[in-house]
Amino acid sequence: MLELKHLKTLLALRESQTLVDAAACLCLTQSALSHQLKLLEKQIGAQLFIRKSKPLRFTIAGLRLLELADLVLPQFEQAERDLTRLVAGQSGRLHLAIECHSCFNWLMPAIDIYRGLWPDVALDFSSGFSFEPLPELAHGDLDLVLTTDPLAIPGIHYQALFAYQPMLAVSVDHPLANKEVIEPEDFMDQTLISYPVKSSRLDLFNLFLEPAGVMPKAIRQVDMTMMMMQLVASDLGVAVLPNWALNEYVDKGFVVARALGDGQLWQQLYVAMRDKDRQASHLRAFLQIARQSCFEHLSGIRPPDEDADILSSPVLLNRIDSVNS
């Protein structure tokens, strides 16, 4: 019964004070405006203003609708502006989860640049250690996930940012520091220090240890790279991290890094997103800035493989999706 046009009409009438001026403001004829008002009064069963009063006086019913118009119309107009900006790609939401904890160092400069260029985007991010971010992405609670562990989830697209080499970190006095080739069996008597994620989601297990039927003697989980390196440097365990995450600790002489196996093991870091959002301007801009930032700040990485971008692959489809089990 009550429509936005009625509220706009009453506001125009209050501002113009005459039916003639209000009709002109609304691009209506005076007779069309009078008809609209009489029909509205008939529908609500009350008169809205006193005819031929100078200055124009509104009734209790008219004042109540003006109060509603003052409340609703600004919100409605703001929503229209927001939608216009959203369609134009100037605003939106970017909720990012980061499964790769050591990504924070190079990602922060990218986020700072992005905030300056896209100030109207609602930006939020969190670590993916305390929850499973990829299902949350599929459900719409997140918009992007940085991950090294793509899972076969319908409607999720993985775009590779760069390739990196997983490497073993040991103390400078560790026996493995002098070994040229690190083999899976070398982990059998070691305490592995890792981030607090399931072993089934770590490259070390999926690509190196499990094919050889090997498990470390023990696993100790910590959630900070710096703490992990302190434990390794104190010879309280070994860790496997991306080569670029180890560089600063190797350069300072805290730890020694060794490639796994023959040194040909390279992995991809992916940005996961919903397939339907791949063309969203504010998400594409973030990917461009993030890619530029990682190659500016990280050493030892290389461009991703040409076929790294995937929706699903035989490898993914054959994996056990631990999240859905």
Buried (B, 14 or more C-beta within 10 A) or exposed (E): EEEEEBBBBBBBBBEBEEBEBBBBBBEBEBEEBBEBBEEBBEEBEBBBBEEEEEEBEBBEBBBBBBEBBEEEBEEEEEEEEBEEBBEEBBBBBBBBBBBBBBBBBBBEBBBEBBEEEBEEBEBEBEBBBEEBBBBBBBEEEBBBBBBBBBBBBEEBBBBBBBBBBBBBBBBEEBEBBEEEEBBBEBBEEBBBBBBEBEBBBBBBBBBBBBEEEBBBEEBBEBEEBEEBBBBBBEEEBBBBBBBBBBBEBBEEEBBBBBBBEEEEBBBBBBBBBBEEBEEBBBBBBBBEBBBEBBBEBBEBBEEBEEEBBBBBEEEBEEBEBEBEE
